[in-house]
């Protein structure tokens, strides 16, 4: 009986010794699986944050484009002759900063003067009997220029 127990004890020790390597492999596989899951979660979170930031910037750009259309409408309301001088048949481009100041477009385009993030360009193109107004707001995102545009037509009215 003692011999049988000793024999069983040796077999048990042999099983435990061989299980040690198997346990190590299981731990390594488990750590690898956890790392893949964590990496996937980080990538998904980063993509979500980037998409959220883009939507926020695009929303602001649309807001500034709408503001550009309204400022062009204000110019028209102040006097048609002065307003008509802002455009011609081939289109004249203007920069419009955040304070509503109009300036000619410098070489290289309008500066990113709105919140140091956005550049707003307004093009007035005469199409008798109306003026086409194209407002483009652009911003840099990851080294790439993004933009949104709005177009409206303004006519002489009294």
C-alpha positions in Angstrom: 0.0 0.0 0.0 2.8 2.4 0.9 4.5 1.5 -2.3 1.3 2.3 -4.2 1.0 5.7 -2.4 4.6 6.5 -3.2 4.0 5.5 -6.8 1.0 7.8 -6.9 2.9 10.6 -5.3 5.6 10.4 -8.0 3.1 10.4 -10.7 1.4 13.4 -9.1 4.7 15.3 -9.0 5.4 14.4 -12.6 1.9 15.7 -13.6 2.4 18.9 -11.7 5.9 19.4 -13.2 4.5 18.9 -16.7 1.5 21.2 -16.0 3.9 24.1 -15.0 4.8 24.7 -18.6 1.2 24.3 -19.8 0.1 26.9 -17.1 2.8 29.3 -18.3 1.5 29.0 -21.9 -2.0 29.6 -20.7 -1.0 32.7 -18.9 0.9 34.0 -21.9 -2.1 33.3 -24.2 -4.5 35.0 -21.6 -2.2 38.1 -21.4 -2.1 38.2 -25.2 -5.9 38.0 -25.4 -6.3 40.8 -22.8 -3.8 43.0 -24.7 -5.7 42.5 -28.0 -9.0 43.5 -26.3 -7.4 46.5 -24.6 -5.8 47.6 -27.9 -9.1 47.2 -29.7 -10.9 49.3 -27.1 -8.2 52.0 -27.3 -8.4 52.1 -31.1 -12.2 52.3 -31.0 -12.1 55.1 -28.4 -9.6 57.1 -30.4 -11.6 56.8 -33.6 -14.7 57.9 -31.7 -12.9 60.9 -30.2 -11.6 61.9 -33.7 -15.0 61.6 -35.2 -16.5 63.7 -32.4 -13.8 66.4 -32.9 -14.5 66.4 -36.6 -18.2 66.8 -36.1 -17.6 69.6 -33.6 -15.3 71.5 -36.1 -17.7 70.9 -39.0 -20.6 72.3 -36.9 -18.6 75.4 -36.1 -17.7 75.8 -39.7 -21.3 75.6 -40.9 -22.1 78.2 -38.2 -19.4 80.6 -39.5 -20.5 80.0 -43.1 -24.1 80.9 -42.2 -22.7 84.0 -40.5 -20.9 84.9 -43.7 -24.1 84.6 -45.7 -25.8 86.9 -43.2 -23.0 89.5 -43.4 -23.3 89.5 -47.2 -27.1 90.0 -46.8 -26.4 92.9 -44.5 -24.1 94.5 -47.1 -26.9 94.1 -49.7 -29.4 95.7 -47.3 -27.1 98.7 -46.7 -27.1 99.6 -50.4 -27.2 97.7 -53.7 -24.6 99.8 -55.5 -22.0 99.4 -52.8 -22.9 95.7 -52.6 -22.7 95.2 -56.4 -19.1 96.5 -56.2 -18.0 93.5 -54.2 -18.4 91.2 -57.2 -18.2 90.8 -60.9 -19.1 88.2 -63.6 -15.9 86.2 -63.0 -16.2 86.4 -59.2 -14.3 88.4 -56.6 -13.0 86.7 -53.5 -12.9 88.3 -50.1 -11.7 87.2 -46.6 -14.1 87.7 -43.8 -12.7 87.4 -40.3 -14.5 86.7 -37.1 -15.2 90.4 -36.4 -17.0 90.8 -39.7 -14.1 92.7 -41.4 -13.8 92.3 -45.1 -10.4 92.2 -46.8 -9.0 91.2 -50.1 -7.6 87.6 -50.3 -3.8 87.6 -49.8 -1.4 85.4 -51.6 -1.8 81.9 -50.0 -5.5 82.4 -49.2 -7.4 83.8 -46.2 -5.7 83.4 -42.8 -7.1 81.1 -40.1 -8.2 84.1 -38.2 -11.5 82.9 -36.7 -10.6 81.3 -33.3 -7.1 80.7 -34.9 -8.8 77.6 -36.5 -11.0 78.7 -39.3 -10.5 80.7 -42.5 -13.6 82.2 -44.2 -13.6 83.1 -47.9 -16.6 84.8 -49.6 -16.9 84.9 -53.4 -19.3 87.4 -55.0 -20.2 86.5 -58.6 -22.6 88.7 -60.6 -25.3 86.8 -62.5 -27.7 89.4 -63.8 -30.1 90.2 -62.1 -28.7 88.6 -58.9 -25.4 88.1 -57.0 -24.3 84.6 -56.2 -22.6 84.5 -52.8 -20.4 81.4 -52.0 -19.1 81.2 -48.5 -16.4 78.6 -47.8 -15.0 78.0 -44.3 -11.9 75.8 -44.1 -9.8 74.4 -41.2 -6.8 72.2 -40.9 -7.3 68.7 -39.5 -4.3 66.3 -39.3 -2.4 68.3 -42.0 -5.4 68.1 -44.4 -7.6 71.1 -45.3 -11.2 70.4 -44.5 -14.0 72.8 -45.7 -17.7 73.4 -45.8 -19.5 75.7 -48.2 -22.8 77.5 -48.5 -24.2 79.3 -51.6 -27.0 81.8 -51.8 -28.3 84.3 -54.3 -29.1 87.8 -53.4 -31.2 90.2 -55.5 -31.9 93.9 -55.4 -35.0 94.6 -53.3 -36.6 97.6 -51.8 
